[in-house]
Amino acid sequence: MKMVTLVFLFSLFLVYFIRESKAASQAESHGVYIVYMGSSNNVARDDQIQLMSSLTTRRKNAVVHSYRNSFSGFAARLSDAEAQLIAQQPGVISVFPDPVFQLHTTRSWEFLTDQYDLVHSFPNSSGSSSTSNGADTIIGIFDTGIWPESESFNDKGMGPVPSRWKGTCTKGYDFNSSNCNRKLIGTRFYDDPGNSPTPVTGTPRDHDGHGTHVAANAAGSPVAGASYYGLAAGTAKGGSPGSRIAVYRICTPSGCSGSAIMKAFDDAIADGVDIINLSIGQPAGTEFEYSTNPIAIGAFHAVEKGIFVVASAGNDGPLRETVVNVAPWIFTVAATTIDRNIETHIPLGGNKLIKVEANFINCEPDTLDEHKVKGKIVLCDHLTDDYSIEDRLNEVKNKGGIGFILIIPDDELIVAPNMGSFPGAVVTQHDGVKILSYLNSTRNPVATILPTVSVDNFKPAPVVAFFSSRGPAYNTRNLLKPDIAAPGTAILAAWPANDTEVAQPGQEPPLFNFVSGTSVSCPHVSAIVATLKSQNPTWSPSAIRSAIMTTAFQESNLKTPMLVNSAYGEYLANPYDFGAGVATMSGPREPGLVFMRLRSQTTCYSSALLVITHQQLNSSQRLFQTVFHAPPTQVLNQCLT
């Protein structure tokens, strides 16, 4: 009788919902909303199906995505009134507008191994097999897609695809199933069916470069002779070259939609990935509460299934409370330098008779005097973001300048923009003051911009990157974030072979490119996780997290504490900068002590629950009730007993 009554009441609600939402839809425009309905067991729930059916009977393309593998829900075009009505439905955890996330955009592996050995006085182990493991672990890359023809994704020497893999190699208009192999074992892409197709949609192929670079950093096969037009020449390889790659294209040039992210989580969990890498996030200070945050929700269900989720901390440093992806069950990664520096030297004075023009240092479009600039090196500033670096560079080129020196704020210096064959350099405010002082000291200032070079064994290293977002978490008290740090400045890895924007004039596009950001540090950690998972298949996400964090190092190659360089000078780095320290390949293999998941009949994650305050637990009552089938305070008490 109770079941009949419940079905009858739900049917009444649907009749009411259809009538009210029809009236609302006639008066309002529709945006994409995410309807999150909690846990699932690989089947769509009846209430989910009925809600979606009520929408599609009135609007053919109303439903954008549906989720059913590990959590229930859907993304649909709704009016505000419809969203509010659905939010009142029993079983619905949250309804929220579809947010847009942004991308957080080879010697590093040797550095991580050698630096750990140096700090701990171990024999050199760079020739060990620590970076050749990760065999048969599957890393899911949530990003802009992949360029499958890159040699970094060849499958030479790899065995059959693991039998536990349940995914697929989705075709696209410029991508065939034959593009997958024993390295790249699966691809999916997520586009809004209501949007018009573009050259970057309808395919898992990477038309940006970001996803290709990230995937190669994590699990790229070794490629000898890699460089960017001779810079940083050597063998490029991922940290876990024995791992398989599964690509989930969730991003377009306009960003990465939350509904696509949740669909990717839903698919990746069912496909059988071991690790999920997310080099994306929201801007600092805008991150949503957990129950309305697609990354937090998807990651929660992934970790519940034993999948390790790694995410970038963001590039909004060096200010405090800028770190994102702070959900406790996510492994949040900051960025550091390595002991390779990409440098351009600028001798001042001497025999090179190239004058430096600095009377108009803003270099904004249509501001330079061609008669004063022509034939000279132009010193510009980029202290405001009104115009891009490329805009200023083009202004110098168009007015006949033959060289370009850009002064940029110290806390924004990531890596110089690609200037092709045009002589140019980016300098800090500190060095800019030196150049200006020289200009003011002579009536005939001259300079030379030397070719860019790669300098190895640079010291001190590592240093926390200027841009790396800092803790503490702005919306969660007593939560230490980021968790860990890894190399993220000027990292060389695979790049799409058709990208003429990064090519030097008269030359073919490069097959490898430099990228900086926590986007790059994130796959470094995913590779370490994959290696550990391969060697310790029974370890839980919390055990792997523990092994990495407890063996991280906090010293430079000068055997001094790590530093942060900023516009305000050097200072000692702290856990709000680097978390537990810099992750290594060597240390986690023998951690000595591992903090395991706490025992309880209720699924408990010590890495997640023990850092959440009672206030935060109570604010997520509905989420915990649905997932754990118990109130949050009860879950916490059971975990602690």
N, C-alpha and C positions, 0 to 999 in steps of 0.2 A: 504493500500500500504506500509506503514512504517513497519508493522509487517512482510509482505512478504519479504521485503528487509532485515530486521534483520535476519529472519530465513535463507535466502539465504546466507547472509554474514557469519553467524555462521556455516552453512554447508560447505562453502568454507574453513573456518578456520579448521574445523574438518578434511577435506580432506588433507589440508596442514599439520596439526598436525600428522595425521596418517602416512603420507609419511615421514615426517622429523623424527618423533620419532621412526619409524621402522628402519631407517638408523642409528639413534643414539643408539638404543638398541642393534644393532648388534656389535657395537664397544665398549660399556661400560657395566660394571657390574651394578647391580641394588641394591639400598638400599631403605628402607621404607621412604617415604615422606608423610607429612600431607598436604592436600589441603583444606584450610579453605575458605568457600564461603559465610559467613555471616548468617543472620537470616533465619529461616525456620518456616513453619506452619504445622508440622507433616506430610509433604509429601515431597518426593524427587523432587527437581526442574528438569525441562527438561534439562537444560545445565549440571547439575550434572550427570544425567542419561546418557547423550550422551558421556560425557567425560569418565565415568567409562566403558561404553560399548565399546568405542574405545580401551580401554586397555585390557579388558577381551577377546575380539575377537582375540587378538594376543597372550596373555599369560593368561592361565586359572586361575591361582592364583594371578594375578596381584593386585587385590583389597583385602586389608587386613580387613578394616573396612569401613562402610559407615555411615554418620551422616545425620539425616533428621528431628528429632523430634523438636528441638528448634534452631538448627543451621545446615547449610548445609555444605557438604564437604565429604571427604573420605581420607583414608590412603591407599597408594598403593606402589608397588615396581616400582620404576622409575629410569632411568638413570639421571645423572645430566642435560643432554640436554633436556630430556623429562620434567623434573621439571621446567626448565627455560621456555620452550614453554607453559606449562600449566599456569605458573605465568602471562603470557601475556594475558590470556583469560579474556574478560570482565566478571565481576561478581566474579572473584577470588580475595580474599582479600590478602592471603599470601600462599606461598608454602615453606615448610621448612623441613629439615631432622627430622625424628622421634627421639626425645631426650629420654634419660633414666634418670629417677628420682630415688632417694634412700630413704629408710625408715629413718625416724628421730627417730631412736631408742635410803589401804582400809580404812585406818584411815583418809585419806585425806578429806573425806566429812565432818566428824565431826569437823575436824580442820577448814575448811572453814567457817562453821557455827559459831563455838565457837569463832574463832578469830575475826570475824566481830562484834559479840556481845561484845567482850572485848574492842575492839577499840572504839566502839560507845556507850559503857556503857548501852547496852540493856540487859534485862533479858535473861537468857540462853534459847535458843530456839532449842537446839539440839534434843529435843523430838518432835519438830513440824513436820508437814507433808511436809515440803519443799522439802525433797528428795524423797517423795513417790508420787510425781506428775509426770507430763510429760505424763499423760495418753493419749494414742492413737497418740501421735506425732511419726513420723517415721524418724529415723536417718539412713542415708545412710553411710555406712562405706566403703571407698575406700582403700583397703589394701591387705593383703596376704591371705584373706579368713577367715574361721571360723571353730572351732571344735564344732559341734552342740551338741555333747553329754555332754558337760560341764553343770553342774548344774546351772551355771550362766545364762544359756539360757533356763531354764525351763519356762513353761507358766502357772504355777499354779495361779489360781485366775484371769487370764486375760480374757477379753471378746472377742467377735468376732473381726476378722481383720477388720479395718476400710474399709468401702465400697469404699472410694476414692482410695484405693490401686489398681493399675493396673499392678503391676509387676508379676514376676513369680518365681518359685523355680526350678532353672535349675539343671537337673541331671548331675552327673559326674560318672566317672568309679568307684569311691568309695564314692559316695554321692547320696542318693535317695531323691525323693520329700517328703518322710515321715520324713526326717530329719528336715524339716521346721515345724513350729508350730505357735501358736498365739504370741509368742515372736519373733522368727526368721521367719519373714513372707516372705522373698524373698532372692534369691541368683542368682548371675550371675558371669560368669568368661570370661576372654578375652585372648585368645591365638592366636598367629600368625599361621594361617592354613598352612603356608609353612614350619614351623619348625617341627622337629621330636618330638613326644610325650615323656614326661619324667614323673617320679613319682609325680611331683608337678604340672603338667599341666593336662588339661582335667577334671578339678574338681574345685568346689568352696571351697573344704576342705582346711583348713590351715595346711600346712606342715612346717611352720616356727615358729608360735607362736605369732608373732607381731599383726596380725589382730584380733586374739582371745582376746588378752590382751586389745587392744584398744576398741573393742566392749563391753567387760565386764566393762571397766572403764566408758563407756558412759551410758550403759543401762542394765547392768547385774542385774539379780534377786538376792535377798539376799541369801547368802549361809552361814550357821552357821558352826563354826569349821574350817574355812579356815586358812591355814598357809603354810609356806614353811618349812617343817620338824620341826614344832614347833615355828618357828620365826614369829612374828607379828600375833599371833593367835587371831582370832576374827571372826566377820561376814563380809564377803566380799560382797560388793554391788556396783552397778553403781550409778552414780549421779541422773539418771532418770530411775529408774527401771520400771516405768509404760510405758515407750516408747517401740515402736516396732523397730526391727533391720532389715535392708535390707543390704545385703553384696554384694559388687562388687569386686571380686578378680581381681586386676589389676597388681599385683606384682608376680614375681618369684625370686629365689635367685640371678638372674643376674640384678634385678632392676625392675622398673615400667615404661613401655614404654608410651610415650606421646600419641601415637595413641590409646592405651587402655584406658588411662585416659579420653580422649575426648569421646570415645564411652561410657564409664561409665557415664559421665555427660549427654550425649544424652539420654541414657536409664533412668537414675535416675530422670531426669526432667519429662519424660513421665510417669514413674512409680508412681509418686506422693509423693516423699519424702519431708520432711519439712526442714531437715538439712542435709548437707553433711560434713563429717569429712575426712580431708586429712592429715594424719600424715606422709607426704612424702615431698620431695622437692629437689632442686638442691644444689650442694655445694656452699658455699659463693663465691660471686664475679662472678658467671657464669650464673646468671639468665637472661633469654632472654627478649627482648623487648615484650611488652604486645601482640602485634599482631602475634607474633610467639611463644608464651608461652602457651602450652596446658592447664595448670592449670588456668592461667589468662583468657583465652578465655572461657573455660567451666564454670568457676565461674561467669564470666560476664553474660552469658545467664541464669545461674541458679538464680542469684540475680534478674535479670530482671523479672523472673517468681515468685519472692517472696520467693525463697529458700535461707536460710541462709547458708553461706559457711565458715567453720572454718578450718584453716590450721596451721601447726606447723611452728615456726620461724626458726628452724634449730639448730644444735648442734655444731656450729663452733665458739662459744664464747671463751674467753671474749673480743676478739678484736672488735673494732668499725666496722660498715658497713659490718657486716657478716649476718644480717638478710635476709631471703628469703621469698618467697610468699608474696611479698609486694604490689601487686595490691590493689588499695584503696578499692575495693569492697570485698576484702577478710578480714576476721577477723583473725589477725595473733597473735599467742599465744606463749609467752615466758614461761620459767620454773622456779619454785622456790622449795625450800625445804619445808617440813612440820615439825611438832613438834615430829616426831618419827625419831630416828636415829638408824641405824644398825651398831653396834660397835663390834670390836674385840680388847681386851686389851692385851698388851704385857708387863708384868712385867719384868724388867731388874734386873739381879742379883738374890739373894735369894737362896732357897734350891734346885731348879730344876737344875740338872747338865746336861743341854743340851747346848752345846757350839754353839756359833754363828760364822759362817764362812763368812768373808767379804773380803777375799783377791781377789776374782774374782767376782766382783759385776755386770758384764754385763749379765752373765747367758745366753749367746747366745748358740745355739745348738753346741755341741761338743767343748765347751771351758772349762768346769769344770774338775778339777782333782778329780777323784772318791775317791782317798785315803784321800784327804783333806776334802771332802764334806760328806762322808758317816757317818751317825749317827748324823748329825748336822743340826741346823737351818741355812739356807742360806739367807743372805741379798743380794738382787739383785736390780738393777735399771732398769727403763723403761723410760729413758729420751730421747730416740730416738725410732722411729717407724720401725726400720729395721726388727725387729722380734716382733711377737705378745706376749701378756702376757702369752697365753697358751704355746707358744714355750719355754719361759723361765721357766715356771712351770714344763713342761715335762722334761727339761734338769736337773732340780734339782731332780725330782723323779727318773729319769733314772740313775743318778749317786749316788743314795743311800741317798740323803738328807731326813730328816724326818720333815722338816718344811720350810716354804717359806714366807719371808717378802719382799714385793716389794715396792720400792720407785718410786713414779709416780709424774710428774709435777702437781703442785697445780691446774693449770687451766684445767687439764684433768681428775681430780678425779670425776668420775660419781658414780659408785658403783662397789664394788669389783667383780671380775669375779667369776664364780662358780668353786670352787675347790673341790667339793664333800666332802669326809670325810678327805681329806688331810689337816693337820694344816697349815693355811696360813692367811696372812693379807696384805692389801694394805695400805700404809701410804703416807702422803704428804711429799714433800721435807722438809718442816719445821720440821716435826717429824723425818724424816730420818736423819737430822743433829743431833738431840738429840741422836739417836741410835748410829750413828757413833762416836759421842763424847764419849759415854759410852764405845764403843769398844776400843777406843784409850786410855782410862783411866785405863784399867786393862789388865793383862796378861792372865786372864782366864774368858773371857766374857761368861755369861750364860743368858738365857731368857726362858720365858714360853709363848706360844701362847694359850690364853684362848679361850673357845668356844664363838662363835659369839652370841650376845644378841641383843634384840630389846629394846631400851630405849624410853619411852614415855615422853611427857611433856618436850621435849628438848628445850633449849633456847640458843640464840634467834632464833625465827622462825616466819615467813618465811625469808629466805635469798635467793637472786637471785642465781640460780645454776651456777657453774663455766662454764659449757658447753653451756648455753643458748645463742643463737646468739643475737648480739646487733645491735641497730640502730646507726645512721640513715640509711635509704635505700641508698645503694651505687649508684643506677642508677636513682633516682628520688629525685630531690631537694625539700626541704620544706615538705617532707612527713614523718610524725612521725610514725615509726614502731619500735618494735611491738606495737600492740594495747592494749594488756592485758597480764596478767600472771596468772599461775595456778600451782598447785603442779605437779612436774615432776621428783622427785628423790626417788628411792627405793619404788615404788608403787607396792603393791601386787594385782594381779588379775588373772583371769583364764588363763590356759595354756593347750596346747594339752597333752592328757594323754599318748601319746606314745613317748615322747621326752626323750630318755635315756641320751642325752648329758647333761641335767641339773639334772640328778638323782644322788643321792649319792650311792656309791658302795654297792651292796647287798640289795638295797631298790627299791621299785617301783617308777616310775617317778612321780614327784609331779603334783598335779592338779592345783596348783597356783604357780606363780613365780614372782620375783621382776624384774621390768624393770625401767630404768631411761631414760629421754630424753624429748624433746618437743613433741615427739610422744605421750607421756603419758599425758602431760599437755593439749594437744589439745582436747582429748575426755572429759576431765573435763569441758571445756568450752562448748562443744557441749551438754553436759547434762544440763548445766544451761540454755542454749538457748532452749532446748526442754521443760524444766519446764516452762519457761516464755511463750513460744508459746502455751502451753497447757492452761495456765491460762489467756492468752491474745491472742486469736486466730486471732484477727484483726490487731495485731501489725505487722508492716512491718519490714524487716531486719534492716533498719536504726533505728527504734524505739527500737528494742531489743538491738542493739549495744549500743545505747545511754544509756539505763537503766543499762546495765552491766558496762559500762565505768564510768559513773558518780557516781556509788555507790561502786567502787573498793576502797580497802584500801591500804595504803602505810606504815603501822606501824607493828612492830613485837609484839610478845607476852610479850615483856618487856615494851610496850608502848613507844618505841623509833623508829625513822625512820628506814626503812628497809636498810639492808647492802648488800654489795657484798663482798664475800671473794675471794681473788685471790692470785696469787704468789707474788703480790706486796703489800699484806696486805689488811686490811679492809678499805672500803670507803663507803660513802653514795650512795645508789642506786638512779638512776634518770630515767626519762621517756624513755631514750634510752635502759635501762635495762629491765624495766617492763611495758612500755606503760603507761596506766592510773593507773596501780596498780594491785593488786591481786583480781581476780573475786570472788564473794561470792554467796552463795545460797540465803541468806536472803535479802540483800540490793535491788537487782533489782525488787523484788516484789512490793516495794513502793518507786520508785525512786524520786518522788517529781516533777521532771522536765524531760521531754522526748523531744529530738530533733527529729522531725518528718521529713518525706520526703517533700521536697519543692514542691509547686504546679506548674504545667505546663501541657500543652497538650502533650508535649514531655515527655517521661519517664525520670525522674530525680532522682538521688540518691545523696543526700547531702553528705553522707558518702564517696562517690566515687569522684564525679566531683569537689567539692569545694577545694580539695587538689591537683588537677592536674594543673600544670602551663600551660600557653599558649603554651610554647614550646613543652611540652609533648602532649598536645591536638593536635597540628598541626602535630606532628610526627605520630599520629594515625588517620589521616584524613580518610583513607579508612575504618577503623574499625567503627568509629563513623558514617560515612556517611551511611554505610550499616545497622547498628543497629537502629540509630535514624532518618535516612533519612534526615539528616541536618548536616552541617559542625559543628565541635566541638565548635567553638567560638559562633555560634548561639545557640547551646544547652546550653552552660554555661550562656549566657545572658538571655535565657528564664527561666533557673532555678533560676536566681538571681532576677527576676522581680516578 
